[in-house]
Amino acid sequence: MNSSAAIEVKGWCPGALRPMPSSDGLIVRVRPRSATLGLDELAALADAAGLFGNGHIDLTRRANLQIRGVSEATLPQLHEVIARLGLLDDSPDGEAVRNVMINPLAGIDPAEVLDVRSIGGDLARLLAFEKSLWALPTKFGFVVDGGGVLGLAGQRGDVRLAAIARGPDAAVAVGIETANGVEWLGSVSPGEAAEAAIETGLAFIGVASREKRQRMRDLSDENLASIRSAIGPRLDALRQNPRNADGPLIRRAGLIELGAGRLAVGIAAPFGRVEADQFRVFADAMAAHGVKEIRLSPWRALYAEVPSEQSGQSILVAAASVGLIVDPGDPLLQIEACPGAPGCQSTSLDTRGDGRRLAGLLPLFGFTGTIHVSGCAKGCAKSGTSDLVLVGAEGRYGLVRNGTAQGSPARRFSFSDLAADPGKIFDADRGSRHD
């Protein structure tokens, strides 16, 4: 199915209890608590991916794991493993709305404003067990940002909590994502933050229509005003605004110096895909150096605190030996790509192969922006804006600059045509916003 008319946007994400069919079998999403997995849990999931799936594991932009290639026959056995690890929800509806993102270095980073793990944990529990919240759209998301080296200001979320002060006057800002960006409504104490986020979600339910895929940013001005009125009375006035963007330097791979003598490593996966045997190799290396847990992130990278620079470098060497990204300057970090063919029936394009070929061209042209290679207009790998988007249709790519896969390019090219004349891709002066 290559025509845009044949593309079905499902408007929901897979879960463990409600997996999503794909061309390579069922996709089973595992949502770790507070974005954290013990190394024994990671090893168990990697083994399960090989036994009950096809060994492919995806790191998602919501800091979750997806096990691919599961069959109806092997799904119950996979459920047993996930349940034994304490990662299986009681209800598919509760699981579907448990979309909470926190900083991957929460509780580790000396530069953070607050350790937000308790806030994120309280919020996740309320979402899973309060049935009134299950009316939220399944892509409705909560971002809980404690600040620090790996802040989440650039990540999209319908309801946002952002730490703005620590100590005796600790405070958390409460915001909503509108069509014009984040609007900060006020602040609360850390102990009240999860409840404030829940009340904001309930206010959304009270005004939103039941149309599929509706999000906070889709609401009318009138409905946004209703949410402000509902949540406003319980909030204090903001003493300061949270940061509106991630810092200029975020090392998403390699050895990361956190300050105060603390170190972490970041290990990224090309296009978010990790094979089960890759997981086992670097998990064994981490265990050998005393690492107890890893953290997931929205950048399709894994993080762990390490005891020393020597230990960190040894772990990075092991990860690099199996094809994972440990160099913060690797051009693959600039590129997002959907699974493409043959893993997806919506395209015939080898999006990830083309993404790798693009990565080889980036240093030659000095291109430092972000690229999204999407096999179709669904834009599964990334919903937000990229500096350059290659969007597929009928075996060819259109170019969209500073946009998304939903853009409408005027012309389309085969990848071989683009590779033969890369200036079409990287020279913005040769084309309009939609080439």
C-alpha positions in Angstrom: 0.0 0.0 0.0 1.9 3.1 -1.2 -0.8 5.6 -2.1 -1.6 8.3 0.5 -5.3 7.3 0.1 -4.5 3.8 1.4 -2.7 5.0 4.6 -4.5 4.4 7.8 -3.5 6.5 10.7 -4.5 4.5 13.8 -4.3 7.3 16.3 -3.2 5.1 19.1 0.0 3.5 20.4 0.5 -0.2 21.1 0.7 -1.6 24.6 1.5 -4.9 26.2 -2.2 -5.7 26.8 -3.3 -4.1 23.5 -0.6 -4.9 21.0 -0.6 -3.4 17.5 -0.5 -5.6 14.4 2.2 -4.9 11.8 3.7 -6.6 8.8 6.3 -8.4 11.0 3.8 -9.5 13.7 2.5 -7.9 16.8 4.2 -4.9 18.4 4.2 -5.1 22.2 5.1 -1.9 24.0 6.6 -2.1 27.5 6.3 1.1 29.7 9.0 1.0 32.4 8.2 2.8 35.7 10.0 6.1 35.9 11.9 5.3 32.6 14.0 2.8 34.6 15.0 -0.8 34.1 17.3 -2.9 36.2 19.9 -4.8 34.2 18.3 -8.1 35.2 14.9 -6.7 33.8 16.7 -5.5 30.6 18.3 -9.0 30.1 14.9 -10.7 30.7 13.2 -8.5 28.1 16.0 -9.1 25.6 15.7 -12.8 26.1 11.9 -12.6 25.7 12.3 -10.6 22.5 14.3 -13.4 21.0 12.2 -16.2 22.3 8.7 -14.8 21.7 9.4 -12.2 19.0 11.8 -11.7 16.1 14.5 -10.2 18.3 13.9 -6.6 17.2 13.4 -4.1 20.0 12.5 -0.4 19.4 13.3 2.5 21.7 10.4 4.9 21.4 10.2 8.7 21.6 8.1 8.2 24.7 10.9 6.5 26.5 9.4 3.0 26.2 10.5 -0.3 24.6 8.7 -2.1 21.8 9.2 -5.8 21.2 8.4 -6.7 17.6 7.4 -9.9 15.7 5.3 -11.4 18.5 2.6 -13.9 17.4 -0.8 -14.6 18.9 0.6 -17.9 20.1 3.7 -16.4 21.9 1.9 -13.4 23.3 0.7 -15.1 26.5 4.3 -16.3 27.3 5.6 -12.8 26.7 2.9 -11.5 29.1 4.1 -13.9 31.7 7.6 -12.4 31.5 6.4 -8.8 31.6 4.1 -9.6 34.6 6.9 -11.3 36.5 9.0 -8.1 36.1 6.1 -6.0 37.5 5.6 -4.2 34.2 2.2 -5.5 33.2 -0.8 -3.2 33.9 -4.1 -4.5 35.3 -6.1 -3.0 32.5 -5.4 -2.2 28.8 -7.3 1.1 29.3 -5.2 2.1 32.3 -2.1 1.1 30.4 -3.0 3.1 27.4 -3.2 6.4 29.2 -0.1 5.9 31.4 2.0 8.2 29.2 4.3 9.9 31.6 7.8 11.1 30.6 10.4 12.2 33.1 14.1 13.1 32.8 16.3 10.1 32.1 18.9 11.3 34.7 16.4 12.1 37.4 17.9 11.6 40.9 21.4 11.3 39.3 22.1 14.7 37.8 23.5 17.3 40.3 22.3 20.1 38.0 18.6 19.1 38.2 16.2 21.5 39.9 14.2 18.6 41.5 14.3 14.8 41.5 10.8 14.3 39.9 10.7 10.5 40.1 8.1 10.6 42.9 5.9 13.1 41.0 6.1 10.9 37.9 5.4 7.8 39.8 2.3 9.2 41.6 1.0 10.5 38.3 1.5 7.2 36.6 -0.3 5.3 39.4 -3.3 7.7 39.3 -3.6 7.4 35.5 -3.5 3.6 35.7 -6.1 3.2 38.4 -8.5 6.1 38.1 -11.1 5.0 35.6 -12.4 8.5 35.0 -9.0 9.2 33.4 -9.3 6.4 30.9 -11.4 8.7 28.7 -8.2 10.6 27.8 -7.0 10.0 24.2 -4.4 7.3 24.2 -1.7 9.6 22.7 -2.4 12.2 25.4 0.9 12.7 27.2 2.3 14.2 30.4 5.9 15.6 30.7 7.5 15.9 34.1 10.7 17.9 33.8 13.1 18.3 36.7 15.7 20.1 34.6 19.4 19.4 34.5 21.7 18.2 31.7 19.0 16.3 29.9 16.0 18.6 30.3 12.7 17.9 28.5 11.7 21.4 27.5 11.9 20.4 23.8 9.6 17.4 24.2 5.9 17.7 23.4 3.3 16.9 26.0 -0.4 17.8 26.5 0.2 18.6 30.2 3.5 19.8 31.5 5.0 19.9 34.9 8.4 21.7 35.2 10.4 22.2 38.4 11.2 25.9 38.8 12.6 26.1 42.4 14.2 23.8 44.9 14.7 23.8 48.7 12.1 25.3 51.1 10.4 27.2 48.3 10.3 24.3 45.9 7.7 24.8 43.2 6.5 23.1 40.0 5.0 25.0 37.1 1.9 23.6 35.5 1.4 24.1 31.8 -0.6 23.0 28.8 0.4 22.7 25.1 -1.6 24.9 22.8 -1.4 25.4 19.1 0.9 28.4 19.9 3.2 26.5 22.2 3.3 25.9 26.0 1.1 28.1 28.2 2.1 28.1 31.8 -0.9 28.4 34.1 0.7 28.7 37.5 2.6 26.7 40.0 2.1 24.2 42.9 4.3 22.5 45.5 6.0 19.3 44.4 3.6 17.3 46.7 0.6 18.7 44.8 2.0 18.5 41.3 0.6 15.0 40.3 -2.9 15.9 41.5 -2.7 19.2 39.6 -1.8 17.4 36.4 -4.6 14.9 36.9 -7.1 17.7 37.4 -5.9 19.3 34.2 -6.4 16.0 32.4 -9.9 15.8 33.8 -10.7 19.3 32.7 -9.6 18.3 29.2 -12.0 15.4 29.3 -14.8 17.7 30.4 -14.5 20.0 27.4 -13.0 17.8 24.6 -15.1 16.2 22.0 -14.8 12.4 21.6 -13.2 12.7 18.2 -10.2 10.4 17.7 -6.7 11.8 18.1 -7.8 15.0 19.7 -5.1 16.6 21.8 -4.8 19.6 24.1 -3.3 21.7 21.2 -6.5 20.9 19.1 -8.9 22.7 21.5 -10.6 25.9 20.7 -9.9 29.1 22.5 -13.2 28.7 24.3 -12.3 25.2 25.6 -8.8 26.3 26.6 -10.4 29.1 28.6 -12.6 26.5 30.4 -9.5 24.6 31.3 -7.8 27.7 32.7 -10.9 28.4 34.8 -11.1 24.9 36.1 -7.5 24.5 37.1 -6.5 28.2 37.9 -8.0 28.5 41.4 -5.8 25.7 42.8 -2.6 27.2 41.4 -0.2 29.8 42.8 1.1 32.6 40.6 4.3 31.8 38.7 7.4 33.4 40.3 9.4 32.5 37.2 8.8 30.8 33.9 10.4 27.4 33.1 12.9 27.2 30.3 11.3 27.1 26.9 13.9 25.2 25.1 16.6 22.6 25.7 20.1 23.9 26.3 22.5 24.5 23.4 24.7 21.5 24.3 23.0 18.1 25.1 25.4 15.2 24.8 23.0 12.4 24.0 25.8 9.8 23.5 29.2 9.1 25.0 30.7 9.9 28.4 28.7 12.7 30.1 30.3 14.7 32.9 27.5 15.6 35.3 29.5 17.6 37.8 30.1 17.0 41.5 32.3 14.0 40.4 29.4 12.1 38.8 29.5 10.5 35.4 27.0 8.9 33.0 27.1 7.2 29.7 24.7 7.6 26.8 24.2 4.9 24.3 22.0 5.6 21.3 20.4 3.2 18.8 20.4 4.0 15.1 16.8 4.9 14.4 15.9 3.5 17.8 16.3 -0.2 16.7 18.3 -2.5 19.1 18.6 -6.2 18.6 18.3 -8.6 21.5 21.9 -9.7 21.3 23.1 -6.1 21.3 21.2 -5.6 24.5 22.9 -8.6 26.1 26.4 -7.4 25.2 26.3 -4.0 26.6 24.1 -5.1 29.6 26.9 -7.6 30.5 29.5 -4.9 30.1 27.5 -2.6 32.5 27.0 -5.3 35.0 30.8 -6.1 35.0 31.4 -2.5 36.1 28.9 -2.4 38.8 26.0 -0.6 37.0 22.6 -1.6 38.4 20.1 0.1 36.1 19.6 1.9 32.9 17.3 4.8 32.0 15.3 5.2 28.8 14.8 8.6 27.1 12.8 10.3 24.3 16.0 10.5 22.2 16.0 6.7 21.6 19.1 6.5 23.8 19.8 4.7 27.0 21.7 6.2 30.0 23.4 4.9 33.1 25.5 6.3 35.9 29.0 4.9 35.9 31.5 4.8 38.8 34.5 6.1 36.9 35.7 7.3 33.5 37.5 4.1 32.9 34.3 2.1 33.5 32.3 4.4 31.3 34.8 4.1 28.4 34.9 0.3 28.7 31.1 0.2 28.5 31.1 2.5 25.5 33.6 0.3 23.7 31.4 -2.7 24.2 28.4 -0.9 22.9 30.2 0.4 19.9 31.5 -3.1 19.1 27.9 -4.2 18.4 26.9 -1.2 16.3 25.4 1.2 18.8 26.1 4.9 18.8 28.5 6.2 21.4 29.9 9.2 19.6 28.0 12.5 20.3 29.1 13.7 16.9 27.7 10.7 14.9 25.6 12.1 12.1 23.0 9.2 12.6 21.9 11.2 15.7 20.6 13.9 13.4 18.3 11.5 11.6 14.9 9.9 12.5 13.6 7.2 10.3 10.5 5.1 10.5 10.8 1.3 10.0 10.0 1.5 6.3 9.9 -1.6 4.0 9.6 -4.4 4.5 8.6 -3.9 8.2 5.7 -1.6 7.3 3.0 -2.1 4.6 2.4 1.6 4.2 5.6 2.1 2.1 7.9 0.4 -0.3 10.8 2.6 0.6 13.9 1.4 2.5 13.7 4.4 4.9 16.4 3.3 7.3 18.8 2.3 4.6 18.2 5.6 3.0 18.7 7.3 6.3 22.1 5.6 6.7 23.1 6.8 3.3 22.1 10.3 4.1 24.2 10.2 7.3 27.2 9.5 5.2 26.5 12.7 3.2 26.0 15.1 6.2 29.6 15.7 7.0 30.4 16.5 3.3 27.8 19.2 3.2 28.2 20.5 6.8 24.5 20.0 7.5 23.9 20.2 11.2 20.1 20.2 11.3 17.6 17.5 12.0 16.3 15.1 9.3 13.2 12.9 9.3 12.9 10.1 6.7 9.3 9.0 6.6 7.9 6.3 4.3 4.5 8.0 4.2 2.6 11.0 5.5 1.8 9.3 8.9 5.2 10.5 10.2 5.4 7.6 12.7 9.0 8.2 13.7 8.5 11.9 14.6 5.4 14.1 14.9 7.3 17.3 15.5 9.1 19.6 13.1 12.4 18.7 11.5 14.7 21.0 9.5 14.4 18.6 6.6 11.8 15.9 6.0 11.9 13.2 3.2 8.3 12.0 3.0 7.5 9.1 0.8 4.7 8.3 -1.6 4.5 5.8 -4.4 8.2 4.8 -4.1 9.6 8.4 -4.2 10.4 11.1 -1.7 9.2 14.7 -1.5 11.2 17.3 0.4 9.7 19.4 3.1 11.9 22.0 4.9 11.2 23.1 8.4 8.1 21.0 8.6 6.6 17.6 9.2 5.7 14.5 7.2 2.2 16.0 6.8 3.7 18.7 4.6 2.8 18.7 0.8 5.9 18.7 -1.4 5.4 20.0 -4.9 7.8 17.5 -6.5 9.0 14.0 -5.7 12.3 12.3 -6.4 13.7 8.8 -6.3 16.4 8.4 -3.7 18.9 7.6 -6.4 18.2 11.0 -8.0 18.7 12.7 -4.7 21.9 10.9 -3.9 23.2 11.7 -7.4 22.6 15.4 -6.7 22.7 15.9 -2.9 22.4 19.7 -3.4 18.7 19.0 -4.0 18.6 17.9 -0.3 21.0 20.2 1.5 21.0 23.4 -0.4 17.9 25.3 0.8 18.4 28.1 -1.7 17.7 25.7 -4.6 14.2 25.0 -3.4 11.2 26.4 -1.6 9.9 25.4 1.8 8.1 22.4 0.0 10.3 21.3 -2.9 
